[in-house]
């Protein structure tokens, strides 16, 4: 075995004599086995050449090649053809040319360079590899292959100790599950983790697109943690979720978003904003907390809904509760479809009729309703039956749009019928009119109120002034709207009651009328209560205003709840 140092001479036996060094790890040792070895002088420099199975060694680093030239004075070795560097049996590097600086333990490799650490392989045509630090750098383009994952970039830095590769400029990662494009990216070949440090676009094989600039994605487990505002767009469900901080698990399909979390359902034109949201992409559902607000977008008037907790999912029809019958319309040779929706007791609740690719729905179903009758009436737009989304609101529900406002403890809404079902002390407002009861069903169309049903303890209050309130109360209530305003109300009770302040032609109040009947019809004109009509068992008294007592002025359950009424949409975000 021969040692090369800065100065050397020939011994009498013809071998190369080298002074004993103090640090043998800094010297290049010539290993036996090469077919030929020569030594010659060039410009006062002593060079040694090895040819055929040439090999040298420095510490735990072995260098092989077809031929090797060693400069004794500088401790520099050049290797030509089939270069192989074995660094402590942990990292292997291959190339066609190598210039090795023994003093600094730096290798410069060119042409078909390949570096492997047992976990991944780095390919390039020009590589600088510092064996002391275990850092390899390329700047002329290259790629790293880790199993089925391939990363390409213009520049990269490889750290052998940590198995990290820092890619820069035109970074592209391809994988059977993912396609990632970024300007810079840190990738760990051992953990198969990608660390995002610049604007990055991730696309999954299912079509989901993730846009981020800071995060960690484990390509093996599918778990990810994102920061600095990240967005996930699901092409399959046409939904998206974005937040300041976001955790995602591809296996479960669950994404947890925190900090200004925003969920968008583009099919149903719904957006949810909250402090925290949990989205299940497989079930196409979400749970929003921390002051959530849901927005139903419309060209004319958007509706805002706030609650302590909001939940949404997709309805999956049960064949036992939904039947479909196809019938032939012999008059016009068109197909009409009769859809009967039943409640849990089996009673028919709604009847839907398809005719010429349009739908009309009637609820509740009456015996007189039939396919032949309904098929002749006006039709509504046919909904998409595979995207029926429902929404649940729990505690402190508040609803606002320019035409209506409402509050309740809980809520159920479905895009199938656009009905807000309000439970536990619901209150509804339309201009100067307040409606309350035990349970409410608010039917809407294009975000405008069309019909309101109130079940049990229904009470309508229309404010005249701070001392006078027109009131109508009963067991149930049906209200109908025209252009977003209450047009007509029918209240039934045992009996139904009213307090009304009639006016003469000069708009002067003539007294207070307190009456009752089995049915009361209320008519509105210009958003004002205009006329009350009683049906069956009518009984009433007109009291002069000066004789009206405080007890006579109010019906049972009267509460003017204007303080609960949302005054504008911004209140819902507070």
PLY file of the C-alpha trace (Angstrom):
ply
format ascii 1.0
element vertex 574
property float x
property float y
property float z
element edge 573
property int vertex1
property int vertex2
end_header
0.00 0.00 0.00
1.36 3.43 -0.96
0.79 6.87 0.60
0.91 10.11 -1.38
2.04 13.33 0.34
3.17 16.79 -0.67
6.82 15.63 -1.03
8.18 12.19 -1.85
11.27 10.51 -3.31
12.35 7.18 -4.75
13.77 4.61 -2.34
16.52 2.22 -3.38
14.07 -0.64 -3.91
12.14 1.38 -6.54
9.03 2.00 -4.50
7.69 5.46 -3.63
8.93 6.64 -0.26
6.51 8.88 1.67
7.24 10.63 4.99
5.12 9.45 7.90
2.17 11.87 8.17
0.54 13.12 11.34
-3.06 12.71 9.97
-3.40 9.70 7.73
-7.08 10.42 7.14
-6.06 13.40 4.98
-3.82 11.29 2.70
-4.74 9.39 -0.44
-3.70 5.74 -0.33
-3.06 3.83 -3.51
-4.69 0.42 -3.38
-3.12 -2.60 -5.08
-4.80 -4.32 -7.98
-4.38 -1.92 -10.90
-2.82 -3.39 -14.05
-0.18 -0.64 -14.31
1.25 2.21 -12.28
3.55 4.95 -13.49
5.24 7.96 -11.89
6.60 10.95 -13.82
7.52 14.61 -13.39
5.56 17.42 -15.00
6.56 21.02 -14.37
8.26 20.16 -11.07
5.20 18.21 -10.04
5.25 14.49 -9.38
2.26 12.61 -10.86
1.32 8.98 -10.41
-1.00 7.28 -12.90
-2.95 4.09 -12.36
-4.64 2.22 -15.22
-6.96 -0.76 -15.26
-9.01 -1.47 -12.13
-7.51 1.64 -10.53
-8.39 2.29 -6.90
-7.39 4.73 -4.17
-8.59 5.32 -0.62
-8.83 8.17 1.87
-10.11 7.27 5.32
-13.37 5.35 4.82
-13.79 6.65 1.28
-12.84 4.38 -1.65
-12.51 5.68 -5.22
-12.49 3.40 -8.28
-12.14 4.05 -12.02
-10.65 2.91 -15.30
-7.67 5.21 -14.71
-6.55 7.58 -11.96
-3.98 10.39 -11.95
-2.74 11.60 -8.55
-0.88 14.86 -7.96
1.48 14.29 -5.03
2.07 17.95 -4.35
-1.56 19.10 -4.21
-3.16 15.82 -3.16
-5.57 16.02 -6.10
-6.79 12.95 -7.97
-8.49 12.78 -11.36
-10.45 9.67 -12.30
-11.49 8.76 -15.88
-14.14 6.22 -16.90
-16.56 4.22 -14.77
-15.98 6.31 -11.65
-17.27 4.87 -8.39
-17.02 6.54 -4.95
-17.90 4.38 -1.95
-18.28 6.66 1.06
-18.28 4.48 4.20
-20.66 2.01 2.51
-23.50 4.50 3.05
-23.41 6.64 -0.11
-22.30 5.44 -3.55
-21.58 7.84 -6.40
-20.99 6.98 -10.07
-19.84 9.10 -13.02
-17.54 9.11 -16.07
-15.18 11.78 -14.74
-14.07 12.85 -11.24
-11.76 15.48 -9.88
-11.11 14.82 -6.20
-9.55 17.38 -3.82
-8.06 15.22 -1.08
-7.29 18.08 1.30
-10.90 19.26 1.41
-12.47 15.89 0.48
-14.49 17.48 -2.29
-15.45 15.55 -5.43
-16.36 17.18 -8.76
-18.17 14.67 -10.96
-19.28 14.98 -14.59
-21.15 12.97 -17.21
-23.88 10.48 -16.24
-23.53 11.17 -12.53
-25.55 8.96 -10.20
-25.60 9.20 -6.38
-27.49 6.72 -4.22
-27.96 6.42 -0.46
-30.03 3.23 -0.45
-33.28 5.22 -0.27
-33.13 7.32 -3.40
-31.00 7.99 -6.45
-29.77 11.37 -7.74
-29.04 11.79 -11.46
-27.25 14.73 -13.10
-24.35 15.54 -15.45
-22.45 17.87 -13.13
-22.22 17.31 -9.36
-20.15 18.75 -6.54
-19.97 16.35 -3.58
-18.35 17.31 -0.26
-17.57 14.03 1.44
-16.66 15.77 4.72
-20.10 17.33 5.13
-22.03 14.79 3.07
-23.47 17.61 0.94
-23.89 17.21 -2.83
-24.90 20.04 -5.18
-25.93 20.26 -8.81
-26.80 23.44 -10.76
-27.22 22.25 -14.31
-30.41 20.28 -13.93
-31.04 16.85 -12.48
-33.51 14.48 -10.90
-33.99 12.33 -7.81
-35.77 8.97 -7.99
-37.24 7.61 -4.77
-39.18 4.43 -5.51
-41.94 5.52 -7.92
-41.46 9.18 -7.03
-39.40 11.32 -9.41
-38.28 14.90 -8.67
-36.65 17.14 -11.26
-35.23 20.64 -10.87
-32.68 23.06 -12.19
-30.66 23.16 -8.94
-30.51 20.90 -5.90
-28.56 20.31 -2.69
-28.41 16.82 -1.17
-27.66 16.17 2.54
-26.55 12.57 3.07
-26.77 12.68 6.88
-30.46 13.63 6.98
-31.44 12.19 3.55
-32.84 15.61 2.60
-32.75 17.10 -0.89
-33.33 20.83 -1.33
-34.64 21.49 -4.85
-34.63 24.95 -6.44
-35.97 26.37 -9.71
-38.54 24.58 -11.85
-39.22 21.81 -9.34
-41.52 19.03 -10.55
-42.46 15.95 -8.53
-44.29 13.08 -10.22
-45.76 10.11 -8.40
-48.55 7.59 -9.12
-50.69 9.53 -6.62
-49.45 13.12 -6.95
-48.11 15.72 -9.35
-46.35 18.64 -7.63
-44.98 21.82 -9.18
-43.02 24.41 -7.15
-40.16 26.88 -7.30
-38.45 25.36 -4.26
-39.04 22.17 -2.29
-37.32 20.14 0.43
-37.73 16.37 0.10
-36.68 13.60 2.50
-35.91 10.33 0.69
-36.09 8.24 3.87
-39.45 9.51 5.16
-40.80 10.35 1.70
-41.85 13.75 3.01
-42.08 16.89 0.91
-41.56 20.21 2.72
-43.05 23.17 0.86
-41.23 26.49 1.23
-42.54 28.42 -1.79
-45.79 28.66 -3.77
-46.65 25.06 -4.66
-49.36 23.31 -6.67
-50.26 19.70 -5.80
-52.61 17.63 -7.94
-53.79 14.15 -6.91
-54.84 11.36 -9.27
-58.47 11.97 -8.22
-58.24 15.55 -9.51
-57.91 17.31 -6.14
-55.71 20.41 -6.36
-53.85 21.85 -3.37
-52.29 25.32 -3.48
-49.88 26.12 -0.66
-46.61 27.86 0.12
-45.71 26.34 3.47
-46.34 22.79 4.65
-45.32 19.15 4.96
-46.77 16.32 2.85
-45.95 12.66 3.50
-46.33 10.90 0.15
-46.27 7.50 1.86
-49.11 8.05 4.36
-51.00 10.84 2.58
-50.94 13.02 5.71
-50.22 16.71 5.33
-49.90 19.84 7.45
-50.17 23.21 5.69
-49.66 26.76 6.92
-49.73 30.34 5.58
-53.12 30.05 3.84
-53.63 26.82 1.91
-56.50 25.82 -0.37
-57.81 22.38 -1.41
-60.07 22.13 -4.47
-61.93 18.85 -4.93
-62.87 18.47 -8.61
-65.04 15.40 -7.95
-67.40 17.10 -5.48
-66.91 20.65 -6.82
-66.03 21.86 -3.34
-63.03 23.65 -1.88
-61.61 24.36 1.57
-59.01 26.96 2.53
-57.58 28.20 5.83
-54.55 29.69 7.54
-53.64 26.25 8.92
-54.87 23.00 7.42
-54.41 19.31 8.22
-55.32 16.74 5.56
-55.41 12.94 5.49
-55.87 11.36 2.05
-56.73 7.92 3.45
-59.68 9.13 5.54
-60.51 12.07 3.27
-60.70 14.36 6.31
-59.32 17.89 6.24
-59.28 20.08 9.36
-59.02 23.81 8.67
-58.32 26.44 11.32
-58.02 30.21 11.09
-60.38 32.00 8.67
-61.53 28.65 7.30
-63.60 28.88 4.12
-65.64 26.08 2.51
-67.23 26.55 -0.94
-69.79 24.31 -2.64
-69.94 25.64 -6.21
-72.78 23.30 -7.24
-75.20 24.60 -4.61
-73.64 28.10 -4.48
-72.89 27.88 -0.77
-69.93 29.33 1.13
-69.16 28.74 4.82
-66.73 30.90 6.80
-65.66 29.85 10.31
-62.79 29.79 12.76
-62.59 25.99 12.40
-64.01 23.53 9.89
-63.72 19.79 9.48
-64.38 18.54 5.95
-64.85 14.89 4.99
-64.11 14.78 1.26
-65.21 11.14 0.94
-68.61 11.79 2.53
-68.79 15.33 1.08
-69.70 16.77 4.48
-68.42 19.50 6.74
-68.67 20.60 10.37
-68.06 24.29 11.11
-67.52 25.83 14.56
-66.08 29.01 16.11
-68.54 31.62 14.84
-69.47 29.97 11.53
-71.45 31.87 8.89
-73.02 30.20 5.86
-73.79 32.21 2.72
-76.24 31.11 0.04
-75.17 33.15 -2.98
-77.64 34.47 -5.51
-77.44 37.15 -8.19
-80.16 39.21 -6.58
-80.06 38.61 -2.83
-77.74 36.37 -0.81
-78.87 34.73 2.43
-76.58 34.61 5.49
-76.96 31.98 8.22
-75.01 31.95 11.51
-75.08 29.46 14.40
-72.82 28.07 17.10
-72.33 24.96 14.95
-73.11 24.27 11.29
-73.10 20.84 9.66
-73.75 19.80 6.08
-73.85 16.54 4.14
-75.32 14.91 1.04
-78.60 13.07 1.25
-78.54 9.39 0.32
-82.01 8.20 -0.65
-83.53 5.15 0.99
-85.54 3.04 -1.42
-88.00 2.23 1.37
-88.99 5.85 1.86
-88.79 7.05 -1.72
-90.61 5.39 -4.63
-90.42 6.28 -8.31
-93.14 5.48 -10.82
-92.79 6.10 -14.57
-96.00 6.83 -16.46
-96.83 7.66 -20.04
-98.69 10.86 -20.92
-100.83 9.59 -23.81
-102.05 13.08 -24.72
-98.63 14.47 -25.73
-96.52 11.29 -25.81
-94.16 12.56 -23.12
-92.86 10.85 -20.01
-94.04 12.06 -16.59
-92.55 10.77 -13.34
-94.46 10.65 -10.06
-92.18 10.92 -6.97
-93.81 10.30 -3.60
-91.74 11.37 -0.56
-92.95 9.76 2.68
-92.35 10.61 6.29
-91.35 8.09 8.98
-94.99 7.14 9.53
-95.42 6.31 5.86
-97.74 9.23 5.09
-97.23 10.96 1.74
-95.75 14.42 2.21
-94.81 15.72 -1.24
-95.67 14.84 -4.81
-93.24 15.71 -7.60
-94.03 15.47 -11.28
-91.52 15.44 -14.14
-92.81 16.50 -17.54
-90.64 17.42 -20.51
-87.51 17.38 -18.33
-89.04 19.77 -15.74
-90.31 19.28 -12.22
-93.27 20.47 -10.20
-93.58 19.69 -6.49
-96.77 19.82 -4.39
-96.71 19.51 -0.59
-98.58 18.29 1.33
-100.18 15.76 -1.01
-103.96 15.94 -1.28
-106.24 13.22 -2.66
-107.17 15.53 -5.50
-103.56 15.84 -6.62
-102.89 13.45 -9.48
-100.41 13.05 -12.27
-102.86 14.07 -14.98
-103.85 17.28 -13.17
-100.40 18.35 -12.10
-98.80 17.60 -15.46
-100.89 20.36 -17.00
-99.82 23.04 -14.52
-96.82 25.35 -14.59
-93.49 23.66 -13.96
-90.32 24.43 -12.07
-86.71 23.71 -13.00
-85.65 20.10 -12.53
-83.07 19.80 -9.72
-79.96 17.64 -9.81
-80.95 14.53 -7.87
-77.35 13.48 -7.24
-76.34 16.65 -5.41
-79.01 17.15 -2.76
-77.20 18.87 0.10
-78.70 19.46 3.53
-77.59 21.81 6.31
-78.03 21.69 10.08
-77.59 24.62 12.44
-77.32 24.14 16.20
-77.94 26.83 18.81
-78.37 30.57 18.29
-79.34 30.28 14.63
-79.63 33.66 12.88
-80.71 34.21 9.27
-80.43 37.44 7.29
-81.13 38.71 3.83
-82.67 41.91 2.56
-86.17 40.39 2.41
-86.30 38.41 5.65
-84.64 37.82 9.00
-85.13 34.93 11.41
-83.74 33.37 14.58
-84.18 30.00 16.29
-82.33 27.48 18.40
-81.78 24.98 15.57
-82.35 24.68 11.82
-82.58 22.19 8.96
-82.30 23.26 5.31
-82.20 21.21 2.10
-81.33 22.35 -1.41
-83.96 19.90 -2.70
-86.87 22.06 -1.59
-85.12 25.26 -0.34
-87.04 25.10 2.95
-85.65 26.48 6.21
-87.06 24.35 9.04
-86.65 26.28 12.30
-87.09 24.68 15.73
-87.37 25.89 19.34
-88.59 29.46 19.77
-88.23 30.55 16.13
-88.99 34.15 15.16
-89.38 35.52 11.63
-89.38 39.15 10.50
-90.50 40.69 7.23
-90.30 44.48 7.19
-92.47 45.62 10.20
-94.08 42.21 10.77
-92.91 39.66 13.32
-94.02 35.99 13.28
-93.32 33.49 16.06
-94.35 29.95 17.05
-93.06 26.59 18.21
-91.83 25.40 14.78
-91.52 27.12 11.39
-91.11 25.98 7.80
-89.94 28.84 5.57
-90.19 28.00 1.87
-87.92 30.04 -0.39
-87.27 30.37 -4.11
-84.22 32.18 -5.50
-83.43 33.22 -1.89
-86.83 34.97 -1.63
-89.56 33.88 0.82
-92.51 32.20 -0.91
-94.46 30.58 1.92
-94.27 30.26 5.72
-95.86 27.54 7.85
-95.95 27.90 11.65
-97.00 24.99 13.86
-98.49 25.61 17.32
-98.67 28.90 19.19
-98.46 30.95 16.00
-98.42 34.70 16.62
-98.18 37.58 14.14
-97.29 41.06 15.38
-97.26 44.17 13.21
-96.04 47.30 14.93
-98.06 50.48 14.46
-96.13 52.50 17.04
-94.55 51.97 20.44
-98.00 51.71 22.09
-99.98 49.87 19.38
-99.32 46.42 17.94
-101.68 44.62 15.56
-101.70 40.94 16.52
-103.11 37.68 15.21
-102.60 34.38 17.05
-103.71 30.77 16.75
-102.67 27.16 16.59
-101.21 27.11 13.05
-100.32 29.71 10.44
-99.85 29.74 6.66
-98.34 32.89 5.12
-97.80 33.67 1.45
-95.41 36.20 -0.07
-95.38 38.34 -3.18
-92.06 39.80 -4.39
-90.45 39.02 -1.06
-93.11 40.62 1.16
-96.01 39.11 3.14
-99.17 39.25 1.03
-101.65 37.02 2.85
-101.82 35.05 6.12
-104.33 32.44 7.28
-104.36 31.46 10.97
-106.36 28.58 12.41
-107.10 27.99 16.08
-109.58 26.98 18.73
-110.20 29.79 18.45
-107.84 32.10 16.56
-107.64 35.61 18.05
-106.70 39.08 16.93
-106.00 42.54 18.25
-106.40 45.16 15.53
-106.39 48.94 15.47
-108.68 50.04 12.61
-108.36 53.50 11.04
-110.85 55.82 9.36
-110.43 57.53 6.00
-108.26 60.19 7.61
-105.91 57.50 9.05
-107.14 58.22 12.57
-107.45 55.25 14.94
-111.10 54.55 15.81
-110.41 52.08 18.62
-109.06 48.61 19.32
-110.85 45.57 17.91
-110.32 42.32 19.79
-111.95 39.38 18.02
-111.82 35.63 17.59
-112.93 32.96 15.12
-112.10 29.50 13.84
-110.07 30.99 10.97
-108.60 34.45 10.51
-107.40 35.76 7.14
-104.99 38.69 7.16
-104.30 40.83 4.09
-101.35 43.15 3.54
-100.99 46.14 1.23
-97.70 47.97 0.71
-96.06 45.91 3.47
-98.72 47.05 5.97
-101.48 44.99 7.62
-104.57 46.22 5.77
-107.55 43.97 6.49
-108.58 41.07 8.76
-111.32 38.61 7.84
-112.90 36.09 10.26
-114.45 32.72 9.35
-116.92 30.73 11.56
-117.82 31.36 15.20
-116.86 35.01 15.00
-116.90 37.01 18.21
-115.43 40.46 18.69
-115.61 43.81 20.43
-114.43 47.28 19.40
-113.01 49.10 22.42
-112.54 52.88 22.55
-108.82 53.58 22.93
-109.29 55.40 26.23
-110.94 52.36 27.83
-108.41 49.72 26.70
-106.60 48.07 29.58
-103.04 46.77 29.39
-104.25 43.14 29.55
-106.63 43.69 26.62
-103.89 45.15 24.40
-101.86 41.94 24.10
-102.59 38.38 23.09
-101.19 35.46 25.07
-97.49 34.96 24.43
-96.96 38.51 23.15
-93.27 39.50 23.09
-91.88 42.10 20.74
-88.46 40.57 20.05
-86.81 43.23 17.96
-83.57 42.97 19.99
-83.09 39.40 18.66
-83.56 40.52 15.08
-80.38 40.68 12.92
-80.14 44.24 11.63
-77.48 43.61 8.98
-75.30 40.77 7.67
-72.19 42.06 9.46
-73.77 41.24 12.83
-73.59 37.55 11.96
-69.79 37.67 11.75
-69.35 39.19 15.21
0 1
1 2
2 3
3 4
4 5
5 6
6 7
7 8
8 9
9 10
10 11
11 12
12 13
13 14
14 15
15 16
16 17
17 18
18 19
19 20
20 21
21 22
22 23
23 24
24 25
25 26
26 27
27 28
28 29
29 30
30 31
31 32
32 33
33 34
34 35
35 36
36 37
37 38
38 39
39 40
40 41
41 42
42 43
43 44
44 45
45 46
46 47
47 48
48 49
49 50
50 51
51 52
52 53
53 54
54 55
55 56
56 57
57 58
58 59
59 60
60 61
61 62
62 63
63 64
64 65
65 66
66 67
67 68
68 69
69 70
70 71
71 72
72 73
73 74
74 75
75 76
76 77
77 78
78 79
79 80
80 81
81 82
82 83
83 84
84 85
85 86
86 87
87 88
88 89
89 90
90 91
91 92
92 93
93 94
94 95
95 96
96 97
97 98
98 99
99 100
100 101
101 102
102 103
103 104
104 105
105 106
106 107
107 108
108 109
109 110
110 111
111 112
112 113
113 114
114 115
115 116
116 117
117 118
118 119
119 120
120 121
121 122
122 123
123 124
124 125
125 126
126 127
127 128
128 129
129 130
130 131
131 132
132 133
133 134
134 135
135 136
136 137
137 138
138 139
139 140
140 141
141 142
142 143
143 144
144 145
145 146
146 147
147 148
148 149
149 150
150 151
151 152
152 153
153 154
154 155
155 156
156 157
157 158
158 159
159 160
160 161
161 162
162 163
163 164
164 165
165 166
166 167
167 168
168 169
169 170
170 171
171 172
172 173
173 174
174 175
175 176
176 177
177 178
178 179
179 180
180 181
181 182
182 183
183 184
184 185
185 186
186 187
187 188
188 189
189 190
190 191
191 192
192 193
193 194
194 195
195 196
196 197
197 198
198 199
199 200
200 201
201 202
202 203
203 204
204 205
205 206
206 207
207 208
208 209
209 210
210 211
211 212
212 213
213 214
214 215
215 216
216 217
217 218
218 219
219 220
220 221
221 222
222 223
223 224
224 225
225 226
226 227
227 228
228 229
229 230
230 231
231 232
232 233
233 234
234 235
235 236
236 237
237 238
238 239
239 240
240 241
241 242
242 243
243 244
244 245
245 246
246 247
247 248
248 249
249 250
250 251
251 252
252 253
253 254
254 255
255 256
256 257
257 258
258 259
259 260
260 261
261 262
262 263
263 264
264 265
265 266
266 267
267 268
268 269
269 270
270 271
271 272
272 273
273 274
274 275
275 276
276 277
277 278
278 279
279 280
280 281
281 282
282 283
283 284
284 285
285 286
286 287
287 288
288 289
289 290
290 291
291 292
292 293
293 294
294 295
295 296
296 297
297 298
298 299
299 300
300 301
301 302
302 303
303 304
304 305
305 306
306 307
307 308
308 309
309 310
310 311
311 312
312 313
313 314
314 315
315 316
316 317
317 318
318 319
319 320
320 321
321 322
322 323
323 324
324 325
325 326
326 327
327 328
328 329
329 330
330 331
331 332
332 333
333 334
334 335
335 336
336 337
337 338
338 339
339 340
340 341
341 342
342 343
343 344
344 345
345 346
346 347
347 348
348 349
349 350
350 351
351 352
352 353
353 354
354 355
355 356
356 357
357 358
358 359
359 360
360 361
361 362
362 363
363 364
364 365
365 366
366 367
367 368
368 369
369 370
370 371
371 372
372 373
373 374
374 375
375 376
376 377
377 378
378 379
379 380
380 381
381 382
382 383
383 384
384 385
385 386
386 387
387 388
388 389
389 390
390 391
391 392
392 393
393 394
394 395
395 396
396 397
397 398
398 399
399 400
400 401
401 402
402 403
403 404
404 405
405 406
406 407
407 408
408 409
409 410
410 411
411 412
412 413
413 414
414 415
415 416
416 417
417 418
418 419
419 420
420 421
421 422
422 423
423 424
424 425
425 426
426 427
427 428
428 429
429 430
430 431
431 432
432 433
433 434
434 435
435 436
436 437
437 438
438 439
439 440
440 441
441 442
442 443
443 444
444 445
445 446
446 447
447 448
448 449
449 450
450 451
451 452
452 453
453 454
454 455
455 456
456 457
457 458
458 459
459 460
460 461
461 462
462 463
463 464
464 465
465 466
466 467
467 468
468 469
469 470
470 471
471 472
472 473
473 474
474 475
475 476
476 477
477 478
478 479
479 480
480 481
481 482
482 483
483 484
484 485
485 486
486 487
487 488
488 489
489 490
490 491
491 492
492 493
493 494
494 495
495 496
496 497
497 498
498 499
499 500
500 501
501 502
502 503
503 504
504 505
505 506
506 507
507 508
508 509
509 510
510 511
511 512
512 513
513 514
514 515
515 516
516 517
517 518
518 519
519 520
520 521
521 522
522 523
523 524
524 525
525 526
526 527
527 528
528 529
529 530
530 531
531 532
532 533
533 534
534 535
535 536
536 537
537 538
538 539
539 540
540 541
541 542
542 543
543 544
544 545
545 546
546 547
547 548
548 549
549 550
550 551
551 552
552 553
553 554
554 555
555 556
556 557
557 558
558 559
559 560
560 561
561 562
562 563
563 564
564 565
565 566
566 567
567 568
568 569
569 570
570 571
571 572
572 573
